[in-house]
Amino acid sequence: MMTSNIRNAHDRDTENEKWLEGLTIELRLLDVNGTRIGDAVATAREFLADSGALAEESFGSARRYAAELSLPATADAAKGVWGAALRSGVGLLGLMALIETVVPLRHQTDVTFGLGVVLITIAVLAIIAFLPRLLPIIDVRIFSHGKGRAFVEGAAVGLVTTLVFALISLWSADRIVFSVPALPVFIVAIVLLIAPPLWAQFHHSYQADPIVPPGSAPADTPRVSIGIRLFLVATNWLLVISGVILCALELFMDTLAR
């Protein structure tokens, strides 16, 4: 019986640490200062240690609890959101150009841009430009209507958007706007795709704003955990990873078609 209790306590502590790491990530995504994150995580950890409870049962999900704390964002958080939106737009533009170019480059032909591709590109960039203004509205709907309804609404919007884009593509299938050599477009697309994550990797380090537990000095704080590092790196390079996968699929489908 004692061995079972020890095992259960170990499992509980493991789950709580995962939850606390999730809380750290969520607060980072909300651009909360590292010192405030340290205070919030330390307070939650102390409560869980004293009560012996599971974090999920006591606080709910890490995302909901992070939002309920209502901790203020850093002073330049708004600029960071707009900068992230700009980088996403540039990266997405590079991704779309790369997908259009990879097959013509393989066959050493010109790449043609149809009216549908141009219109969809403009629409996607417009959505990204307005995304910082839409995020607060999305957050309010998630926490007021619940994740289930918010997911259904988001899926419905995504389905309608995809349908509209598909109809635009079908309507403009034979309407070619311009045609250019594939190699220069491919090079520009690679630069547009890789430049934003490279800039973010070297100019936005979370070590510059370490998580400081109460009573500790910044120099004594532990390094960011491997899990958080991997999450941030994967998020930063998501478009590049997606580009590699989609280009591989394009080449594979082109091979099957021949």
VENBEL-V416913 format. One record per residue. RES is the residue in one small letter. SS is DSSP state (a for helix, b for strand, c for the rest). PHI is phi in whole degrees, 0 to 359 (none if undefined). BURIAL is + if it has 9 or more other C-alpha atoms within 8 Angstrom, else -. Layout:
res->RES ss->SS phi->PHI burial->BURIAL
res->RES ss->SS phi->PHI burial->BURIAL
This chain:
res->m ss->c phi->none burial->-
res->m ss->a phi->295 burial->-
res->t ss->a phi->298 burial->-
res->s ss->a phi->297 burial->-
res->n ss->a phi->296 burial->-
res->i ss->a phi->296 burial->-
res->r ss->a phi->296 burial->-
res->n ss->a phi->297 burial->-
res->a ss->a phi->296 burial->-
res->h ss->a phi->294 burial->-
res->d ss->a phi->298 burial->-
res->r ss->a phi->298 burial->+
res->d ss->a phi->296 burial->-
res->t ss->a phi->296 burial->-
res->e ss->a phi->296 burial->+
res->n ss->a phi->295 burial->+
res->e ss->a phi->293 burial->-
res->k ss->a phi->297 burial->-
res->w ss->a phi->295 burial->+
res->l ss->a phi->296 burial->+
res->e ss->a phi->293 burial->+
res->g ss->a phi->297 burial->+
res->l ss->a phi->297 burial->+
res->t ss->a phi->300 burial->+
res->i ss->a phi->296 burial->+
res->e ss->a phi->296 burial->+
res->l ss->a phi->291 burial->+
res->r ss->a phi->297 burial->+
res->l ss->a phi->295 burial->-
res->l ss->c phi->272 burial->-
res->d ss->c phi->61 burial->+
res->v ss->b phi->280 burial->+
res->n ss->c phi->299 burial->+
res->g ss->a phi->300 burial->+
res->t ss->a phi->294 burial->+
res->r ss->a phi->294 burial->+
res->i ss->a phi->297 burial->+
res->g ss->a phi->300 burial->+
res->d ss->a phi->296 burial->+
res->a ss->a phi->295 burial->-
res->v ss->a phi->293 burial->+
res->a ss->a phi->295 burial->+
res->t ss->a phi->296 burial->-
res->a ss->a phi->296 burial->+
res->r ss->a phi->296 burial->+
res->e ss->a phi->296 burial->-
res->f ss->a phi->298 burial->-
res->l ss->a phi->294 burial->+
res->a ss->a phi->292 burial->-
res->d ss->a phi->285 burial->-
res->s ss->a phi->272 burial->-
res->g ss->c phi->70 burial->-
res->a ss->c phi->263 burial->+
res->l ss->c phi->278 burial->+
res->a ss->a phi->298 burial->+
res->e ss->a phi->298 burial->+
res->e ss->a phi->284 burial->-
res->s ss->a phi->276 burial->-
res->f ss->a phi->246 burial->-
res->g ss->c phi->85 burial->+
res->s ss->c phi->291 burial->-
res->a ss->a phi->298 burial->+
res->r ss->a phi->294 burial->+
res->r ss->a phi->296 burial->+
res->y ss->a phi->295 burial->+
res->a ss->a phi->299 burial->+
res->a ss->a phi->290 burial->-
res->e ss->a phi->292 burial->-
res->l ss->a phi->295 burial->-
res->s ss->c phi->54 burial->-
res->l ss->c phi->286 burial->-
res->p ss->c phi->292 burial->-
res->a ss->b phi->281 burial->+
res->t ss->c phi->295 burial->-
res->a ss->c phi->299 burial->-
res->d ss->c phi->261 burial->-
res->a ss->a phi->297 burial->+
res->a ss->a phi->299 burial->-
res->k ss->a phi->298 burial->-
res->g ss->a phi->296 burial->-
res->v ss->a phi->295 burial->+
res->w ss->a phi->295 burial->+
res->g ss->a phi->296 burial->-
res->a ss->a phi->296 burial->-
res->a ss->a phi->296 burial->+
res->l ss->a phi->295 burial->+
res->r ss->a phi->296 burial->+
res->s ss->a phi->296 burial->+
res->g ss->a phi->297 burial->+
res->v ss->a phi->297 burial->+
res->g ss->a phi->296 burial->+
res->l ss->a phi->293 burial->+
res->l ss->a phi->299 burial->+
res->g ss->a phi->296 burial->+
res->l ss->a phi->297 burial->+
res->m ss->a phi->295 burial->+
res->a ss->a phi->294 burial->+
res->l ss->a phi->296 burial->+
res->i ss->a phi->297 burial->+
res->e ss->a phi->289 burial->+
res->t ss->a phi->260 burial->+
res->v ss->a phi->297 burial->+
res->v ss->a phi->288 burial->+
res->p ss->a phi->303 burial->+
res->l ss->a phi->296 burial->+
res->r ss->a phi->299 burial->-
res->h ss->a phi->262 burial->-
res->q ss->c phi->55 burial->-
res->t ss->c phi->239 burial->+
res->d ss->b phi->287 burial->+
res->v ss->b phi->261 burial->+
res->t ss->b phi->253 burial->+
res->f ss->b phi->249 burial->+
res->g ss->b phi->278 burial->+
res->l ss->a phi->299 burial->+
res->g ss->a phi->298 burial->+
res->v ss->a phi->298 burial->+
res->v ss->a phi->296 burial->+
res->l ss->a phi->296 burial->+
res->i ss->a phi->296 burial->+
res->t ss->a phi->299 burial->+
res->i ss->a phi->298 burial->-
res->a ss->a phi->295 burial->-
res->v ss->a phi->295 burial->-
res->l ss->a phi->295 burial->+
res->a ss->a phi->294 burial->-
res->i ss->a phi->299 burial->-
res->i ss->a phi->296 burial->+
res->a ss->a phi->297 burial->+
res->f ss->a phi->268 burial->-
res->l ss->a phi->301 burial->+
res->p ss->a phi->302 burial->+
res->r ss->a phi->283 burial->-
res->l ss->a phi->276 burial->-
res->l ss->a phi->302 burial->-
res->p ss->a phi->300 burial->-
res->i ss->a phi->294 burial->-
res->i ss->a phi->297 burial->-
res->d ss->a phi->299 burial->-
res->v ss->a phi->299 burial->-
res->r ss->a phi->294 burial->+
res->i ss->a phi->296 burial->+
res->f ss->a phi->275 burial->+
res->s ss->a phi->267 burial->-
res->h ss->a phi->255 burial->+
res->g ss->c phi->93 burial->+
res->k ss->a phi->293 burial->-
res->g ss->a phi->300 burial->-
res->r ss->a phi->293 burial->+
res->a ss->a phi->297 burial->+
res->f ss->a phi->295 burial->-
res->v ss->a phi->298 burial->-
res->e ss->a phi->297 burial->-
res->g ss->a phi->296 burial->-
res->a ss->a phi->296 burial->-
res->a ss->a phi->295 burial->-
res->v ss->a phi->297 burial->-
res->g ss->a phi->297 burial->-
res->l ss->a phi->294 burial->-
res->v ss->a phi->296 burial->-
res->t ss->a phi->298 burial->-
res->t ss->a phi->298 burial->-
res->l ss->a phi->297 burial->-
res->v ss->a phi->298 burial->-
res->f ss->a phi->297 burial->+
res->a ss->a phi->296 burial->-
res->l ss->a phi->295 burial->-
res->i ss->a phi->297 burial->+
res->s ss->a phi->297 burial->+
res->l ss->a phi->293 burial->-
res->w ss->a phi->296 burial->-
res->s ss->c phi->250 burial->+
res->a ss->c phi->301 burial->+
res->d ss->c phi->260 burial->-
res->r ss->c phi->261 burial->-
res->i ss->b phi->270 burial->+
res->v ss->b phi->275 burial->-
res->f ss->b phi->202 burial->-
res->s ss->b phi->224 burial->+
res->v ss->b phi->221 burial->-
res->p ss->b phi->301 burial->+
res->a ss->a phi->287 burial->+
res->l ss->a phi->298 burial->-
res->p ss->a phi->299 burial->-
res->v ss->a phi->294 burial->+
res->f ss->a phi->299 burial->+
res->i ss->a phi->295 burial->-
res->v ss->a phi->298 burial->+
res->a ss->a phi->297 burial->+
res->i ss->a phi->298 burial->+
res->v ss->a phi->296 burial->+
res->l ss->a phi->297 burial->+
res->l ss->a phi->283 burial->+
res->i ss->a phi->269 burial->+
res->a ss->a phi->301 burial->+
res->p ss->a phi->299 burial->+
res->p ss->a phi->293 burial->+
res->l ss->a phi->296 burial->-
res->w ss->a phi->298 burial->+
res->a ss->a phi->295 burial->+
res->q ss->a phi->296 burial->+
res->f ss->a phi->263 burial->-
res->h ss->a phi->247 burial->-
res->h ss->c phi->225 burial->-
res->s ss->c phi->265 burial->+
res->y ss->a phi->287 burial->-
res->q ss->a phi->290 burial->-
res->a ss->a phi->288 burial->-
res->d ss->a phi->228 burial->-
res->p ss->c phi->292 burial->+
res->i ss->c phi->279 burial->+
res->v ss->c phi->251 burial->+
res->p ss->c phi->294 burial->+
res->p ss->c phi->303 burial->-
res->g ss->c phi->84 burial->-
res->s ss->c phi->250 burial->-
res->a ss->c phi->268 burial->-
res->p ss->a phi->305 burial->-
res->a ss->a phi->291 burial->-
res->d ss->a phi->266 burial->-
res->t ss->c phi->284 burial->+
res->p ss->c phi->290 burial->-
res->r ss->c phi->290 burial->-
res->v ss->c phi->299 burial->+
res->s ss->c phi->296 burial->-
res->i ss->a phi->298 burial->-
res->g ss->a phi->300 burial->-
res->i ss->a phi->294 burial->+
res->r ss->a phi->300 burial->+
res->l ss->a phi->297 burial->-
res->f ss->a phi->297 burial->-
res->l ss->a phi->292 burial->-
res->v ss->a phi->295 burial->-
res->a ss->a phi->298 burial->-
res->t ss->a phi->295 burial->-
res->n ss->a phi->296 burial->+
res->w ss->c phi->257 burial->+
res->l ss->a phi->299 burial->-
res->l ss->a phi->295 burial->+
res->v ss->a phi->295 burial->+
res->i ss->a phi->298 burial->-
res->s ss->a phi->298 burial->-
res->g ss->a phi->298 burial->+
res->v ss->a phi->298 burial->-
res->i ss->a phi->295 burial->-
res->l ss->a phi->293 burial->+
res->c ss->a phi->294 burial->+
res->a ss->a phi->298 burial->-
res->l ss->a phi->295 burial->-
res->e ss->a phi->299 burial->+
res->l ss->a phi->294 burial->+
res->f ss->a phi->295 burial->-
res->m ss->a phi->295 burial->-
res->d ss->a phi->294 burial->+
res->t ss->a phi->295 burial->-
res->l ss->a phi->294 burial->-
res->a ss->a phi->286 burial->-
res->r ss->c phi->257 burial->-
